[in-house]
Amino acid sequence: VQLQASGGGLVEPGDSLRLSCVVSGRTFSRNVMGWFRQAPGKEREFVAAINWSGVGTDYADSVKGRFTISRDNAKNTAYLQMNSLKPEDTAVYFCAARPTNRVGTSPLIGEYNNWGQGTEVTVSS
């Protein structure tokens, strides 16, 4: 399984971005997907996760109401729609997949065994 994240960029506070994560392999529809981020000098942190069907989602408190995670199993792609961006959202964003035998979402980095390369998001005026 390989993950390719894209969609990052430089935006101003209040702007929106949509990140995409394309996953190779035939098991995408059975992988719980997550988004994490790592700001300069800080540890990697959980942002959002989505279960197989797309109905079950989980968010970090810092992004609730602003970010939306979704997936299109037909396209093997997970998305992170980010609205009302703030300077503190500046980070490298990583998508990740849980093993195919794990059902629920998780905010724990160790629960994800496949990671993309990251896409950089900078929010600055």
Secondary structure, 3 states (H helix, E strand, C coil): CCEEEECCEEECCCCCEEEEEEECCCCHHHCCEEEEEECCCCCCEEEEEECCCCCCEEECCCCCCCEEEEEEHHHCEEEEEECCCCHHHCEEEEEEECCCCCCCCCCCHHHCCEECCCEEEEECC
